[in-house]
Amino acid sequence: MATFYNVPIRALSDVAATFVTSTTDSTIVLSILCANTTASNTDVTVDLLSAADAVNARIASTITVPADSNVDILGNKFILPSGQKLKFGTSTSGSLDVSVSYVEV
């Protein structure tokens, strides 16, 4: 049976951190929404990490999130294999709220 999750991240730090870790080979990331809560533009970076915390790929590299708006980082669903992780960081600490929605099948 599928289990749906939504991971809210308030006031993302400029020190990148891991917030989602896959526990199954059937984890499907549905969306990564980033909302800028300030009056200035800021950047977001999202990395795909291996189980050993090495960067496998950069999903988003310094994507600008305009002031007082939001950006959907994924244009399509994304498979996150077991043990792999999503790490998030921003150029301006406290400026972004992020919501990651995923399902484990």
N, C-alpha and C positions, 0 to 999 in steps of 0.2 A: 504494500500500500504506500502511496506517495505521501510524503510529509513536506509541507510548505513552511518556509522560514522567511522572516524579514528582519534584517539586522540594521537597526538605526545607530548611526554614529553622529553624536552631537559635537559640534565645535572641534572638528578634525585638527590635529596638531601638525606643526611643521616638521615634527620628528616622525618619519614614516613608521607605521605599525601594522601588524597583521590583525585582521578582524574576522576573516572567514577561512576555515580549514575544512576541506572535504573529508568525510569519513567513509565514503563509498565511491565506487567507479561510476555511479549513476547520479552524480550531482550535476544539476543543470542550473546555471545562473541565468535568471530571467531578465533582470535589470540592475543597473547601477546608476542611481540618480544622485546628482550632486547639486545642492542648492547653496548659492552664495547669499549669506545673510548680512552682508555689509554693503557699503556704498562705493566700494572700490573693486576693480577686477582682481581675480586671484587665479592661480593655476592649481590643477590637480594632476597627480601621477598615480597610476595603478599598475602594480607589478604582479605577475604570476610567478610564485615561488615553488620550488621543488620541496619535497619533504625535508631535505637537508638545508632549506632556507637559501638556496642559490636562485638567482633570478633566471627563470626559464625564458620569459618574454615580458616585454612591457606592453600592457594592454592600452594604456593611455600615457602619453609623455607630455607633461606640462601643457595640458589642454586648458585654455582660458575659459573660466566661468565668469561671464559678465556680472557686474554689480547687480544685486537684487534680482537675480534670475536663476534658472537651473539648466543643467545639461544632462542628457541621457548618454552615458558613456558607451553602452552597448547598442549596436544597431540590430543585433540578432541575439539569439540564445547562445550560451557558451558552456561547453562541457568542462567540468573541473574534476580531473581524476583523483582518486583516493590519495590522501596525504598532501596534495597540493594546496596552496594557500593564496589568498589575495591580500596584498599589502597596499595601504593607502597613505598618501602624503599630500600636503598642500604647501604653497609658497608663503601663505600668510596664516599663521596659527590662529585657530578659533573662528575663521571666516566661513568655513563650509560645514554643512550638515550633509551626510551621505546616507542613502538607504539602499541596501543590497537585498534583493529578493531572489530566493533560489528554492529548488525542490530537490529532495532526495527520493529516488525511485527505488 
